[in-house]
């Protein structure tokens, strides 16, 4: 699949989630719904991946 096709699917999922849920929810609610929609489109999804961090 080309980049434009993937981008089109992602944007479609974003609009679908926003139109169904509307504004005002916590980010975690939108994230869960978006992951669900992306997986329905057979896209590989990883969310909340732990990244190493060095602090001081």
mmCIF entry with sequence, helices, sheets and N, C-alpha, C, O atoms, coordinates in Angstrom:
data_MODEL
# 
_entry.id   MODEL 
# 
_entity.id                         1 
_entity.type                       polymer 
_entity.pdbx_number_of_molecules   1 
# 
_entity_poly.entity_id                      1 
_entity_poly.type                           'polypeptide(L)' 
_entity_poly.nstd_linkage                   no 
_entity_poly.nstd_monomer                   no 
_entity_poly.pdbx_seq_one_letter_code       
;(UNK)(UNK)(UNK)(UNK)(UNK)(UNK)(UNK)(UNK)(UNK)(UNK)(UNK)(UNK)(UNK)(UNK)(UNK)(UNK)
(UNK)(UNK)(UNK)(UNK)(UNK)(UNK)(UNK)(UNK)(UNK)(UNK)(UNK)(UNK)(UNK)(UNK)(UNK)(UNK)
(UNK)(UNK)(UNK)(UNK)(UNK)(UNK)(UNK)(UNK)(UNK)(UNK)(UNK)(UNK)(UNK)(UNK)(UNK)(UNK)
(UNK)(UNK)(UNK)(UNK)(UNK)(UNK)(UNK)(UNK)
;
_entity_poly.pdbx_seq_one_letter_code_can   XXXXXXXXXXXXXXXXXXXXXXXXXXXXXXXXXXXXXXXXXXXXXXXXXXXXXXXX 
_entity_poly.pdbx_strand_id                 A 
# 
loop_
_entity_poly_seq.entity_id 
_entity_poly_seq.num 
_entity_poly_seq.mon_id 
_entity_poly_seq.hetero 
1 1  UNK n 
1 2  UNK n 
1 3  UNK n 
1 4  UNK n 
1 5  UNK n 
1 6  UNK n 
1 7  UNK n 
1 8  UNK n 
1 9  UNK n 
1 10 UNK n 
1 11 UNK n 
1 12 UNK n 
1 13 UNK n 
1 14 UNK n 
1 15 UNK n 
1 16 UNK n 
1 17 UNK n 
1 18 UNK n 
1 19 UNK n 
1 20 UNK n 
1 21 UNK n 
1 22 UNK n 
1 23 UNK n 
1 24 UNK n 
1 25 UNK n 
1 26 UNK n 
1 27 UNK n 
1 28 UNK n 
1 29 UNK n 
1 30 UNK n 
1 31 UNK n 
1 32 UNK n 
1 33 UNK n 
1 34 UNK n 
1 35 UNK n 
1 36 UNK n 
1 37 UNK n 
1 38 UNK n 
1 39 UNK n 
1 40 UNK n 
1 41 UNK n 
1 42 UNK n 
1 43 UNK n 
1 44 UNK n 
1 45 UNK n 
1 46 UNK n 
1 47 UNK n 
1 48 UNK n 
1 49 UNK n 
1 50 UNK n 
1 51 UNK n 
1 52 UNK n 
1 53 UNK n 
1 54 UNK n 
1 55 UNK n 
1 56 UNK n 
# 
_struct_asym.id          A 
_struct_asym.entity_id   1 
# 
loop_
_struct_conf.conf_type_id 
_struct_conf.id 
_struct_conf.pdbx_PDB_helix_id 
_struct_conf.beg_label_comp_id 
_struct_conf.beg_label_asym_id 
_struct_conf.beg_label_seq_id 
_struct_conf.pdbx_beg_PDB_ins_code 
_struct_conf.end_label_comp_id 
_struct_conf.end_label_asym_id 
_struct_conf.end_label_seq_id 
_struct_conf.pdbx_end_PDB_ins_code 
_struct_conf.beg_auth_comp_id 
_struct_conf.beg_auth_asym_id 
_struct_conf.beg_auth_seq_id 
_struct_conf.end_auth_comp_id 
_struct_conf.end_auth_asym_id 
_struct_conf.end_auth_seq_id 
_struct_conf.pdbx_PDB_helix_class 
_struct_conf.details 
_struct_conf.pdbx_PDB_helix_length 
HELX_P HELX_P1 AA1 UNK A 3  ? UNK A 21 ? UNK A 3  UNK A 21 1 ? 19 
HELX_P HELX_P2 AA2 UNK A 27 ? UNK A 40 ? UNK A 27 UNK A 40 1 ? 14 
# 
_struct_conf_type.id          HELX_P 
_struct_conf_type.criteria    ? 
_struct_conf_type.reference   ? 
# 
loop_
_atom_site.group_PDB 
_atom_site.id 
_atom_site.type_symbol 
_atom_site.label_atom_id 
_atom_site.label_alt_id 
_atom_site.label_comp_id 
_atom_site.label_asym_id 
_atom_site.label_entity_id 
_atom_site.label_seq_id 
_atom_site.pdbx_PDB_ins_code 
_atom_site.Cartn_x 
_atom_site.Cartn_y 
_atom_site.Cartn_z 
_atom_site.occupancy 
_atom_site.B_iso_or_equiv 
_atom_site.pdbx_formal_charge 
_atom_site.auth_seq_id 
_atom_site.auth_comp_id 
_atom_site.auth_asym_id 
_atom_site.auth_atom_id 
_atom_site.pdbx_PDB_model_num 
ATOM 1   N N  . UNK A 1 1  ? 0.848   -1.171 0.000  1.00 0.00 ? 1  UNK A N  1 
ATOM 2   C CA . UNK A 1 1  ? 0.000   0.000  0.000  1.00 0.00 ? 1  UNK A CA 1 
ATOM 3   C C  . UNK A 1 1  ? 0.899   1.241  0.000  1.00 0.00 ? 1  UNK A C  1 
ATOM 4   O O  . UNK A 1 1  ? 1.899   1.287  0.717  1.00 0.00 ? 1  UNK A O  1 
ATOM 5   N N  . UNK A 1 2  ? 0.548   2.221  -0.786 1.00 0.00 ? 2  UNK A N  1 
ATOM 6   C CA . UNK A 1 2  ? 1.335   3.450  -0.879 1.00 0.00 ? 2  UNK A CA 1 
ATOM 7   C C  . UNK A 1 2  ? 1.009   4.396  0.279  1.00 0.00 ? 2  UNK A C  1 
ATOM 8   O O  . UNK A 1 2  ? -0.018  4.264  0.944  1.00 0.00 ? 2  UNK A O  1 
ATOM 9   N N  . UNK A 1 3  ? 1.907   5.345  0.497  1.00 0.00 ? 3  UNK A N  1 
ATOM 10  C CA . UNK A 1 3  ? 1.753   6.302  1.600  1.00 0.00 ? 3  UNK A CA 1 
ATOM 11  C C  . UNK A 1 3  ? 0.435   7.055  1.528  1.00 0.00 ? 3  UNK A C  1 
ATOM 12  O O  . UNK A 1 3  ? -0.218  7.252  2.553  1.00 0.00 ? 3  UNK A O  1 
ATOM 13  N N  . UNK A 1 4  ? 0.033   7.479  0.334  1.00 0.00 ? 4  UNK A N  1 
ATOM 14  C CA . UNK A 1 4  ? -1.214  8.229  0.200  1.00 0.00 ? 4  UNK A CA 1 
ATOM 15  C C  . UNK A 1 4  ? -2.422  7.382  0.572  1.00 0.00 ? 4  UNK A C  1 
ATOM 16  O O  . UNK A 1 4  ? -3.386  7.891  1.144  1.00 0.00 ? 4  UNK A O  1 
ATOM 17  N N  . UNK A 1 5  ? -2.375  6.110  0.255  1.00 0.00 ? 5  UNK A N  1 
ATOM 18  C CA . UNK A 1 5  ? -3.486  5.213  0.591  1.00 0.00 ? 5  UNK A CA 1 
ATOM 19  C C  . UNK A 1 5  ? -3.585  5.011  2.107  1.00 0.00 ? 5  UNK A C  1 
ATOM 20  O O  . UNK A 1 5  ? -4.678  5.001  2.673  1.00 0.00 ? 5  UNK A O  1 
ATOM 21  N N  . UNK A 1 6  ? -2.437  4.852  2.747  1.00 0.00 ? 6  UNK A N  1 
ATOM 22  C CA . UNK A 1 6  ? -2.424  4.696  4.203  1.00 0.00 ? 6  UNK A CA 1 
ATOM 23  C C  . UNK A 1 6  ? -2.927  5.974  4.867  1.00 0.00 ? 6  UNK A C  1 
ATOM 24  O O  . UNK A 1 6  ? -3.745  5.930  5.786  1.00 0.00 ? 6  UNK A O  1 
ATOM 25  N N  . UNK A 1 7  ? -2.429  7.105  4.391  1.00 0.00 ? 7  UNK A N  1 
ATOM 26  C CA . UNK A 1 7  ? -2.846  8.397  4.938  1.00 0.00 ? 7  UNK A CA 1 
ATOM 27  C C  . UNK A 1 7  ? -4.349  8.601  4.779  1.00 0.00 ? 7  UNK A C  1 
ATOM 28  O O  . UNK A 1 7  ? -5.006  9.102  5.692  1.00 0.00 ? 7  UNK A O  1 
ATOM 29  N N  . UNK A 1 8  ? -4.892  8.222  3.643  1.00 0.00 ? 8  UNK A N  1 
ATOM 30  C CA . UNK A 1 8  ? -6.327  8.361  3.392  1.00 0.00 ? 8  UNK A CA 1 
ATOM 31  C C  . UNK A 1 8  ? -7.133  7.522  4.390  1.00 0.00 ? 8  UNK A C  1 
ATOM 32  O O  . UNK A 1 8  ? -8.139  7.985  4.927  1.00 0.00 ? 8  UNK A O  1 
ATOM 33  N N  . UNK A 1 9  ? -6.681  6.281  4.634  1.00 0.00 ? 9  UNK A N  1 
ATOM 34  C CA . UNK A 1 9  ? -7.374  5.417  5.597  1.00 0.00 ? 9  UNK A CA 1 
ATOM 35  C C  . UNK A 1 9  ? -7.311  5.990  7.008  1.00 0.00 ? 9  UNK A C  1 
ATOM 36  O O  . UNK A 1 9  ? -8.303  5.974  7.737  1.00 0.00 ? 9  UNK A O  1 
ATOM 37  N N  . UNK A 1 10 ? -6.142  6.493  7.388  1.00 0.00 ? 10 UNK A N  1 
ATOM 38  C CA . UNK A 1 10 ? -5.973  7.052  8.730  1.00 0.00 ? 10 UNK A CA 1 
ATOM 39  C C  . UNK A 1 10 ? -6.881  8.257  8.932  1.00 0.00 ? 10 UNK A C  1 
ATOM 40  O O  . UNK A 1 10 ? -7.570  8.363  9.947  1.00 0.00 ? 10 UNK A O  1 
ATOM 41  N N  . UNK A 1 11 ? -6.879  9.162  7.961  1.00 0.00 ? 11 UNK A N  1 
ATOM 42  C CA . UNK A 1 11 ? -7.735  10.355 8.079  1.00 0.00 ? 11 UNK A CA 1 
ATOM 43  C C  . UNK A 1 11 ? -9.206  9.975  8.131  1.00 0.00 ? 11 UNK A C  1 
ATOM 44  O O  . UNK A 1 11 ? -9.980  10.586 8.868  1.00 0.00 ? 11 UNK A O  1 
ATOM 45  N N  . UNK A 1 12 ? -9.596  8.971  7.356  1.00 0.00 ? 12 UNK A N  1 
ATOM 46  C CA . UNK A 1 12 ? -10.976 8.509  7.384  1.00 0.00 ? 12 UNK A CA 1 
ATOM 47  C C  . UNK A 1 12 ? -11.356 7.997  8.760  1.00 0.00 ? 12 UNK A C  1 
ATOM 48  O O  . UNK A 1 12 ? -12.453 8.266  9.250  1.00 0.00 ? 12 UNK A O  1 
ATOM 49  N N  . UNK A 1 13 ? -10.449 7.259  9.383  1.00 0.00 ? 13 UNK A N  1 
ATOM 50  C CA . UNK A 1 13 ? -10.705 6.742  10.730 1.00 0.00 ? 13 UNK A CA 1 
ATOM 51  C C  . UNK A 1 13 ? -10.815 7.878  11.745 1.00 0.00 ? 13 UNK A C  1 
ATOM 52  O O  . UNK A 1 13 ? -11.670 7.851  12.631 1.00 0.00 ? 13 UNK A O  1 
ATOM 53  N N  . UNK A 1 14 ? -9.941  8.874  11.607 1.00 0.00 ? 14 UNK A N  1 
ATOM 54  C CA . UNK A 1 14 ? -9.976  10.024 12.517 1.00 0.00 ? 14 UNK A CA 1 
ATOM 55  C C  . UNK A 1 14 ? -11.323 10.744 12.410 1.00 0.00 ? 14 UNK A C  1 
ATOM 56  O O  . UNK A 1 14 ? -11.940 11.053 13.429 1.00 0.00 ? 14 UNK A O  1 
ATOM 57  N N  . UNK A 1 15 ? -11.775 11.009 11.205 1.00 0.00 ? 15 UNK A N  1 
ATOM 58  C CA . UNK A 1 15 ? -13.052 11.706 11.015 1.00 0.00 ? 15 UNK A CA 1 
ATOM 59  C C  . UNK A 1 15 ? -14.213 10.866 11.529 1.00 0.00 ? 15 UNK A C  1 
ATOM 60  O O  . UNK A 1 15 ? -15.161 11.399 12.107 1.00 0.00 ? 15 UNK A O  1 
ATOM 61  N N  . UNK A 1 16 ? -14.143 9.556  11.320 1.00 0.00 ? 16 UNK A N  1 
ATOM 62  C CA . UNK A 1 16 ? -15.211 8.675  11.788 1.00 0.00 ? 16 UNK A CA 1 
ATOM 63  C C  . UNK A 1 16 ? -15.325 8.728  13.310 1.00 0.00 ? 16 UNK A C  1 
ATOM 64  O O  . UNK A 1 16 ? -16.424 8.835  13.853 1.00 0.00 ? 16 UNK A O  1 
ATOM 65  N N  . UNK A 1 17 ? -14.193 8.653  13.986 1.00 0.00 ? 17 UNK A N  1 
ATOM 66  C CA . UNK A 1 17 ? -14.188 8.698  15.454 1.00 0.00 ? 17 UNK A CA 1 
ATOM 67  C C  . UNK A 1 17 ? -14.727 10.039 15.941 1.00 0.00 ? 17 UNK A C  1 
ATOM 68  O O  . UNK A 1 17 ? -15.577 10.080 16.830 1.00 0.00 ? 17 UNK A O  1 
ATOM 69  N N  . UNK A 1 18 ? -14.245 11.123 15.369 1.00 0.00 ? 18 UNK A N  1 
ATOM 70  C CA . UNK A 1 18 ? -14.692 12.447 15.820 1.00 0.00 ? 18 UNK A CA 1 
ATOM 71  C C  . UNK A 1 18 ? -16.183 12.645 15.562 1.00 0.00 ? 18 UNK A C  1 
ATOM 72  O O  . UNK A 1 18 ? -16.894 13.187 16.408 1.00 0.00 ? 18 UNK A O  1 
ATOM 73  N N  . UNK A 1 19 ? -16.654 12.212 14.404 1.00 0.00 ? 19 UNK A N  1 
ATOM 74  C CA . UNK A 1 19 ? -18.071 12.384 14.091 1.00 0.00 ? 19 UNK A CA 1 
ATOM 75  C C  . UNK A 1 19 ? -18.966 11.548 14.998 1.00 0.00 ? 19 UNK A C  1 
ATOM 76  O O  . UNK A 1 19 ? -20.075 11.971 15.324 1.00 0.00 ? 19 UNK A O  1 
ATOM 77  N N  . UNK A 1 20 ? -18.504 10.368 15.410 1.00 0.00 ? 20 UNK A N  1 
ATOM 78  C CA . UNK A 1 20 ? -19.303 9.514  16.290 1.00 0.00 ? 20 UNK A CA 1 
ATOM 79  C C  . UNK A 1 20 ? -19.252 9.975  17.738 1.00 0.00 ? 20 UNK A C  1 
ATOM 80  O O  . UNK A 1 20 ? -20.268 9.936  18.431 1.00 0.00 ? 20 UNK A O  1 
ATOM 81  N N  . UNK A 1 21 ? -18.077 10.416 18.210 1.00 0.00 ? 21 UNK A N  1 
ATOM 82  C CA . UNK A 1 21 ? -17.918 10.759 19.623 1.00 0.00 ? 21 UNK A CA 1 
ATOM 83  C C  . UNK A 1 21 ? -18.107 12.238 19.917 1.00 0.00 ? 21 UNK A C  1 
ATOM 84  O O  . UNK A 1 21 ? -18.526 12.600 21.016 1.00 0.00 ? 21 UNK A O  1 
ATOM 85  N N  . UNK A 1 22 ? -17.803 13.101 18.948 1.00 0.00 ? 22 UNK A N  1 
ATOM 86  C CA . UNK A 1 22 ? -17.917 14.533 19.174 1.00 0.00 ? 22 UNK A CA 1 
ATOM 87  C C  . UNK A 1 22 ? -16.800 15.058 20.062 1.00 0.00 ? 22 UNK A C  1 
ATOM 88  O O  . UNK A 1 22 ? -15.892 14.314 20.434 1.00 0.00 ? 22 UNK A O  1 
ATOM 89  N N  . UNK A 1 23 ? -16.867 16.336 20.399 1.00 0.00 ? 23 UNK A N  1 
ATOM 90  C CA . UNK A 1 23 ? -15.818 16.958 21.206 1.00 0.00 ? 23 UNK A CA 1 
ATOM 91  C C  . UNK A 1 23 ? -16.038 16.739 22.707 1.00 0.00 ? 23 UNK A C  1 
ATOM 92  O O  . UNK A 1 23 ? -17.125 16.361 23.146 1.00 0.00 ? 23 UNK A O  1 
ATOM 93  N N  . UNK A 1 24 ? -14.978 16.987 23.477 1.00 0.00 ? 24 UNK A N  1 
ATOM 94  C CA . UNK A 1 24 ? -15.129 17.064 24.929 1.00 0.00 ? 24 UNK A CA 1 
ATOM 95  C C  . UNK A 1 24 ? -14.745 15.846 25.730 1.00 0.00 ? 24 UNK A C  1 
ATOM 96  O O  . UNK A 1 24 ? -14.834 15.882 26.958 1.00 0.00 ? 24 UNK A O  1 
ATOM 97  N N  . UNK A 1 25 ? -14.318 14.761 25.093 1.00 0.00 ? 25 UNK A N  1 
ATOM 98  C CA . UNK A 1 25 ? -13.933 13.575 25.842 1.00 0.00 ? 25 UNK A CA 1 
ATOM 99  C C  . UNK A 1 25 ? -12.436 13.609 26.157 1.00 0.00 ? 25 UNK A C  1 
ATOM 100 O O  . UNK A 1 25 ? -11.687 14.419 25.612 1.00 0.00 ? 25 UNK A O  1 
ATOM 101 N N  . UNK A 1 26 ? -12.029 12.720 27.037 1.00 0.00 ? 26 UNK A N  1 
ATOM 102 C CA . UNK A 1 26 ? -10.611 12.603 27.329 1.00 0.00 ? 26 UNK A CA 1 
ATOM 103 C C  . UNK A 1 26 ? -9.871  12.023 26.127 1.00 0.00 ? 26 UNK A C  1 
ATOM 104 O O  . UNK A 1 26 ? -10.443 11.287 25.323 1.00 0.00 ? 26 UNK A O  1 
ATOM 105 N N  . UNK A 1 27 ? -8.595  12.366 26.022 1.00 0.00 ? 27 UNK A N  1 
ATOM 106 C CA . UNK A 1 27 ? -7.779  11.881 24.914 1.00 0.00 ? 27 UNK A CA 1 
ATOM 107 C C  . UNK A 1 27 ? -7.763  10.363 24.858 1.00 0.00 ? 27 UNK A C  1 
ATOM 108 O O  . UNK A 1 27 ? -7.736  9.784  23.772 1.00 0.00 ? 27 UNK A O  1 
ATOM 109 N N  . UNK A 1 28 ? -7.780  9.709  26.016 1.00 0.00 ? 28 UNK A N  1 
ATOM 110 C CA . UNK A 1 28 ? -7.734  8.246  26.057 1.00 0.00 ? 28 UNK A CA 1 
ATOM 111 C C  . UNK A 1 28 ? -8.952  7.618  25.376 1.00 0.00 ? 28 UNK A C  1 
ATOM 112 O O  . UNK A 1 28 ? -8.843  6.539  24.793 1.00 0.00 ? 28 UNK A O  1 
ATOM 113 N N  . UNK A 1 29 ? -10.097 8.274  25.443 1.00 0.00 ? 29 UNK A N  1 
ATOM 114 C CA . UNK A 1 29 ? -11.297 7.762  24.776 1.00 0.00 ? 29 UNK A CA 1 
ATOM 115 C C  . UNK A 1 29 ? -11.131 7.812  23.259 1.00 0.00 ? 29 UNK A C  1 
ATOM 116 O O  . UNK A 1 29 ? -11.462 6.854  22.561 1.00 0.00 ? 29 UNK A O  1 
ATOM 117 N N  . UNK A 1 30 ? -10.622 8.922  22.758 1.00 0.00 ? 30 UNK A N  1 
ATOM 118 C CA . UNK A 1 30 ? -10.384 9.047  21.317 1.00 0.00 ? 30 UNK A CA 1 
ATOM 119 C C  . UNK A 1 30 ? -9.312  8.060  20.859 1.00 0.00 ? 30 UNK A C  1 
ATOM 120 O O  . UNK A 1 30 ? -9.421  7.472  19.783 1.00 0.00 ? 30 UNK A O  1 
ATOM 121 N N  . UNK A 1 31 ? -8.277  7.883  21.678 1.00 0.00 ? 31 UNK A N  1 
ATOM 122 C CA . UNK A 1 31 ? -7.212  6.960  21.332 1.00 0.00 ? 31 UNK A CA 1 
ATOM 123 C C  . UNK A 1 31 ? -7.738  5.537  21.197 1.00 0.00 ? 31 UNK A C  1 
ATOM 124 O O  . UNK A 1 31 ? -7.423  4.843  20.229 1.00 0.00 ? 31 UNK A O  1 
ATOM 125 N N  . UNK A 1 32 ? -8.534  5.105  22.161 1.00 0.00 ? 32 UNK A N  1 
ATOM 126 C CA . UNK A 1 32 ? -9.077  3.742  22.126 1.00 0.00 ? 32 UNK A CA 1 
ATOM 127 C C  . UNK A 1 32 ? -9.964  3.544  20.898 1.00 0.00 ? 32 UNK A C  1 
ATOM 128 O O  . UNK A 1 32 ? -9.883  2.513  20.229 1.00 0.00 ? 32 UNK A O  1 
ATOM 129 N N  . UNK A 1 33 ? -10.801 4.522  20.605 1.00 0.00 ? 33 UNK A N  1 
ATOM 130 C CA . UNK A 1 33 ? -11.693 4.425  19.452 1.00 0.00 ? 33 UNK A CA 1 
ATOM 131 C C  . UNK A 1 33 ? -10.894 4.436  18.147 1.00 0.00 ? 33 UNK A C  1 
ATOM 132 O O  . UNK A 1 33 ? -11.210 3.695  17.216 1.00 0.00 ? 33 UNK A O  1 
ATOM 133 N N  . UNK A 1 34 ? -9.864  5.271  18.083 1.00 0.00 ? 34 UNK A N  1 
ATOM 134 C CA . UNK A 1 34 ? -9.049  5.350  16.868 1.00 0.00 ? 34 UNK A CA 1 
ATOM 135 C C  . UNK A 1 34 ? -8.288  4.048  16.631 1.00 0.00 ? 34 UNK A C  1 
ATOM 136 O O  . UNK A 1 34 ? -8.214  3.573  15.498 1.00 0.00 ? 34 UNK A O  1 
ATOM 137 N N  . UNK A 1 35 ? -7.729  3.473  17.681 1.00 0.00 ? 35 UNK A N  1 
ATOM 138 C CA . UNK A 1 35 ? -7.032  2.188  17.542 1.00 0.00 ? 35 UNK A CA 1 
ATOM 139 C C  . UNK A 1 35 ? -7.998  1.135  17.014 1.00 0.00 ? 35 UNK A C  1 
ATOM 140 O O  . UNK A 1 35 ? -7.645  0.350  16.134 1.00 0.00 ? 35 UNK A O  1 
ATOM 141 N N  . UNK A 1 36 ? -9.207  1.119  17.544 1.00 0.00 ? 36 UNK A N  1 
ATOM 142 C CA . UNK A 1 36 ? -10.228 0.168  17.093 1.00 0.00 ? 36 UNK A CA 1 
ATOM 143 C C  . UNK A 1 36 ? -10.523 0.355  15.599 1.00 0.00 ? 36 UNK A C  1 
ATOM 144 O O  . UNK A 1 36 ? -10.559 -0.619 14.847 1.00 0.00 ? 36 UNK A O  1 
ATOM 145 N N  . UNK A 1 37 ? -10.732 1.598  15.176 1.00 0.00 ? 37 UNK A N  1 
ATOM 146 C CA . UNK A 1 37 ? -11.051 1.880  13.775 1.00 0.00 ? 37 UNK A CA 1 
ATOM 147 C C  . UNK A 1 37 ? -9.882  1.542  12.849 1.00 0.00 ? 37 UNK A C  1 
ATOM 148 O O  . UNK A 1 37 ? -10.091 1.014  11.757 1.00 0.00 ? 37 UNK A O  1 
ATOM 149 N N  . UNK A 1 38 ? -8.665  1.840  13.274 1.00 0.00 ? 38 UNK A N  1 
ATOM 150 C CA . UNK A 1 38 ? -7.496  1.535  12.451 1.00 0.00 ? 38 UNK A CA 1 
ATOM 151 C C  . UNK A 1 38 ? -7.336  0.029  12.270 1.00 0.00 ? 38 UNK A C  1 
ATOM 152 O O  . UNK A 1 38 ? -7.006  -0.438 11.180 1.00 0.00 ? 38 UNK A O  1 
ATOM 153 N N  . UNK A 1 39 ? -7.568  -0.726 13.333 1.00 0.00 ? 39 UNK A N  1 
ATOM 154 C CA . UNK A 1 39 ? -7.477  -2.180 13.236 1.00 0.00 ? 39 UNK A CA 1 
ATOM 155 C C  . UNK A 1 39 ? -8.570  -2.741 12.332 1.00 0.00 ? 39 UNK A C  1 
ATOM 156 O O  . UNK A 1 39 ? -8.347  -3.727 11.630 1.00 0.00 ? 39 UNK A O  1 
ATOM 157 N N  . UNK A 1 40 ? -9.750  -2.119 12.343 1.00 0.00 ? 40 UNK A N  1 
ATOM 158 C CA . UNK A 1 40 ? -10.822 -2.536 11.431 1.00 0.00 ? 40 UNK A CA 1 
ATOM 159 C C  . UNK A 1 40 ? -10.407 -2.355 9.975  1.00 0.00 ? 40 UNK A C  1 
ATOM 160 O O  . UNK A 1 40 ? -10.874 -3.080 9.098  1.00 0.00 ? 40 UNK A O  1 
ATOM 161 N N  . UNK A 1 41 ? -9.533  -1.391 9.721  1.00 0.00 ? 41 UNK A N  1 
ATOM 162 C CA . UNK A 1 41 ? -9.027  -1.126 8.369  1.00 0.00 ? 41 UNK A CA 1 
ATOM 163 C C  . UNK A 1 41 ? -7.807  -1.981 8.045  1.00 0.00 ? 41 UNK A C  1 
ATOM 164 O O  . UNK A 1 41 ? -7.146  -1.765 7.029  1.00 0.00 ? 41 UNK A O  1 
ATOM 165 N N  . UNK A 1 42 ? -7.509  -2.949 8.906  1.00 0.00 ? 42 UNK A N  1 
ATOM 166 C CA . UNK A 1 42 ? -6.368  -3.855 8.732  1.00 0.00 ? 42 UNK A CA 1 
ATOM 167 C C  . UNK A 1 42 ? -5.025  -3.131 8.721  1.00 0.00 ? 42 UNK A C  1 
ATOM 168 O O  . UNK A 1 42 ? -4.099  -3.529 8.013  1.00 0.00 ? 42 UNK A O  1 
ATOM 169 N N  . UNK A 1 43 ? -4.930  -2.076 9.505  1.00 0.00 ? 43 UNK A N  1 
ATOM 170 C CA . UNK A 1 43 ? -3.667  -1.367 9.659  1.00 0.00 ? 43 UNK A CA 1 
ATOM 171 C C  . UNK A 1 43 ? -3.000  -1.834 10.955 1.00 0.00 ? 43 UNK A C  1 
ATOM 172 O O  . UNK A 1 43 ? -3.674  -2.052 11.962 1.00 0.00 ? 43 UNK A O  1 
ATOM 173 N N  . UNK A 1 44 ? -1.687  -1.985 10.923 1.00 0.00 ? 44 UNK A N  1 
ATOM 174 C CA . UNK A 1 44 ? -0.954  -2.395 12.120 1.00 0.00 ? 44 UNK A CA 1 
ATOM 175 C C  . UNK A 1 44 ? -0.839  -1.201 13.055 1.00 0.00 ? 44 UNK A C  1 
ATOM 176 O O  . UNK A 1 44 ? -0.412  -0.121 12.647 1.00 0.00 ? 44 UNK A O  1 
ATOM 177 N N  . UNK A 1 45 ? -1.221  -1.401 14.310 1.00 0.00 ? 45 UNK A N  1 
ATOM 178 C CA . UNK A 1 45 ? -1.274  -0.298 15.260 1.00 0.00 ? 45 UNK A CA 1 
ATOM 179 C C  . UNK A 1 45 ? -0.527  -0.679 16.538 1.00 0.00 ? 45 UNK A C  1 
ATOM 180 O O  . UNK A 1 45 ? -0.725  -1.764 17.083 1.00 0.00 ? 45 UNK A O  1 
ATOM 181 N N  . UNK A 1 46 ? 0.325   0.219  17.003 1.00 0.00 ? 46 UNK A N  1 
ATOM 182 C CA . UNK A 1 46 ? 0.965   0.122  18.318 1.00 0.00 ? 46 UNK A CA 1 
ATOM 183 C C  . UNK A 1 46 ? 0.696   1.431  19.032 1.00 0.00 ? 46 UNK A C  1 
ATOM 184 O O  . UNK A 1 46 ? 0.994   2.501  18.502 1.00 0.00 ? 46 UNK A O  1 
ATOM 185 N N  . UNK A 1 47 ? 0.137   1.356  20.225 1.00 0.00 ? 47 UNK A N  1 
ATOM 186 C CA . UNK A 1 47 ? -0.128  2.592  20.951 1.00 0.00 ? 47 UNK A CA 1 
ATOM 187 C C  . UNK A 1 47 ? 0.535   2.555  22.320 1.00 0.00 ? 47 UNK A C  1 
ATOM 188 O O  . UNK A 1 47 ? 0.752   1.485  22.889 1.00 0.00 ? 47 UNK A O  1 
ATOM 189 N N  . UNK A 1 48 ? 0.850   3.723  22.835 1.00 0.00 ? 48 UNK A N  1 
ATOM 190 C CA . UNK A 1 48 ? 1.466   3.896  24.148 1.00 0.00 ? 48 UNK A CA 1 
ATOM 191 C C  . UNK A 1 48 ? 2.712   3.029  24.302 1.00 0.00 ? 48 UNK A C  1 
ATOM 192 O O  . UNK A 1 48 ? 2.851   2.282  25.271 1.00 0.00 ? 48 UNK A O  1 
ATOM 193 N N  . UNK A 1 49 ? 3.594   3.140  23.351 1.00 0.00 ? 49 UNK A N  1 
ATOM 194 C CA . UNK A 1 49 ? 4.840   2.383  23.382 1.00 0.00 ? 49 UNK A CA 1 
ATOM 195 C C  . UNK A 1 49 ? 5.811   3.059  24.350 1.00 0.00 ? 49 UNK A C  1 
ATOM 196 O O  . UNK A 1 49 ? 6.013   4.273  24.306 1.00 0.00 ? 49 UNK A O  1 
ATOM 197 N N  . UNK A 1 50 ? 6.402   2.252  25.218 1.00 0.00 ? 50 UNK A N  1 
ATOM 198 C CA . UNK A 1 50 ? 7.371   2.786  26.176 1.00 0.00 ? 50 UNK A CA 1 
ATOM 199 C C  . UNK A 1 50 ? 8.668   3.146  25.452 1.00 0.00 ? 50 UNK A C  1 
ATOM 200 O O  . UNK A 1 50 ? 9.194   2.356  24.668 1.00 0.00 ? 50 UNK A O  1 
ATOM 201 N N  . UNK A 1 51 ? 9.163   4.327  25.720 1.00 0.00 ? 51 UNK A N  1 
ATOM 202 C CA . UNK A 1 51 ? 10.421  4.784  25.138 1.00 0.00 ? 51 UNK A CA 1 
ATOM 203 C C  . UNK A 1 51 ? 11.415  5.040  26.260 1.00 0.00 ? 51 UNK A C  1 
ATOM 204 O O  . UNK A 1 51 ? 11.050  5.587  27.300 1.00 0.00 ? 51 UNK A O  1 
ATOM 205 N N  . UNK A 1 52 ? 12.661  4.651  26.057 1.00 0.00 ? 52 UNK A N  1 
ATOM 206 C CA . UNK A 1 52 ? 13.657  4.930  27.104 1.00 0.00 ? 52 UNK A CA 1 
ATOM 207 C C  . UNK A 1 52 ? 13.925  6.429  27.210 1.00 0.00 ? 52 UNK A C  1 
ATOM 208 O O  . UNK A 1 52 ? 13.926  7.150  26.213 1.00 0.00 ? 52 UNK A O  1 
ATOM 209 N N  . UNK A 1 53 ? 14.150  6.872  28.429 1.00 0.00 ? 53 UNK A N  1 
ATOM 210 C CA . UNK A 1 53 ? 14.415  8.280  28.647 1.00 0.00 ? 53 UNK A CA 1 
ATOM 211 C C  . UNK A 1 53 ? 15.527  8.432  29.672 1.00 0.00 ? 53 UNK A C  1 
ATOM 212 O O  . UNK A 1 53 ? 15.547  7.744  30.693 1.00 0.00 ? 53 UNK A O  1 
ATOM 213 N N  . UNK A 1 54 ? 16.440  9.330  29.391 1.00 0.00 ? 54 UNK A N  1 
ATOM 214 C CA . UNK A 1 54 ? 17.507  9.626  30.341 1.00 0.00 ? 54 UNK A CA 1 
ATOM 215 C C  . UNK A 1 54 ? 17.232  11.006 30.910 1.00 0.00 ? 54 UNK A C  1 
ATOM 216 O O  . UNK A 1 54 ? 17.121  11.987 30.175 1.00 0.00 ? 54 UNK A O  1 
ATOM 217 N N  . UNK A 1 55 ? 17.128  11.064 32.202 1.00 0.00 ? 55 UNK A N  1 
ATOM 218 C CA . UNK A 1 55 ? 16.871  12.334 32.879 1.00 0.00 ? 55 UNK A CA 1 
ATOM 219 C C  . UNK A 1 55 ? 17.981  12.554 33.897 1.00 0.00 ? 55 UNK A C  1 
ATOM 220 O O  . UNK A 1 55 ? 18.143  11.762 34.825 1.00 0.00 ? 55 UNK A O  1 
ATOM 221 N N  . UNK A 1 56 ? 18.720  13.593 33.730 1.00 0.00 ? 56 UNK A N  1 
ATOM 222 C CA . UNK A 1 56 ? 19.854  13.951 34.575 1.00 0.00 ? 56 UNK A CA 1 
ATOM 223 C C  . UNK A 1 56 ? 20.819  12.799 34.628 1.00 0.00 ? 56 UNK A C  1 
ATOM 224 O O  . UNK A 1 56 ? 21.853  12.890 35.290 1.00 0.00 ? 56 UNK A O  1 
# 
